[in-house]
Amino acid sequence: MAKSGAAWSNAATSNAGLARAIRDVYTAVKHAENQQPDALVMSLLSTVSLLVVRLVAAHRIDNSGDLVEQFTSSWSFEKELSGFIEHGVIIGDDGTFGPRPL
C-alpha cells in the first residue's frame, strides 16, 4: 500500500494500521469460529481491498506508475474512501476502528 503512493489518510492514520485491519478482518472471516467483524467494518475494508487489487493491476499494466498515480489522484479514488468520513470512523495504527478526530 505504501508503494502505491496512494493517500489512505481518509481511511487510516497509517499504512501499517490499514494493513493490520485488513489482516484481522480476513483472519476473522476465514476462521468462522472467531468473532465476526461488524458489517460496517467489513464493508469499508472490502472497498479498501478492492482498491488495493485495482492498484496492483494498474501497476502490472504500467510499471512507470503513471496509471497508478492517475487513479489515486482521481475523484473516484477519494469517493471510494468517503464511507470512512460519512460514518465518522478511521483506522488507528493498531488496526482498530475508532471515531474520527474532530
QUIZIGI-V447117 format. One record per run of one state. SS is the DSSP state (helix for helix, strand for strand, loop for the rest). FROM is the first residue (numbers start at 1). TO is the last residue. Records with the same first field share a line. If there is no record, write none. Layout:
SS->FROM-TO, FROM-TO
This chain:
loop->1-1, 5-11, 13-14, 31-38, 62-65, 73-74, 81-81, 87-88, 92-96, 100-102
helix->2-4, 15-30, 39-61, 66-72, 75-80, 82-86
strand->12-12, 89-91, 97-99
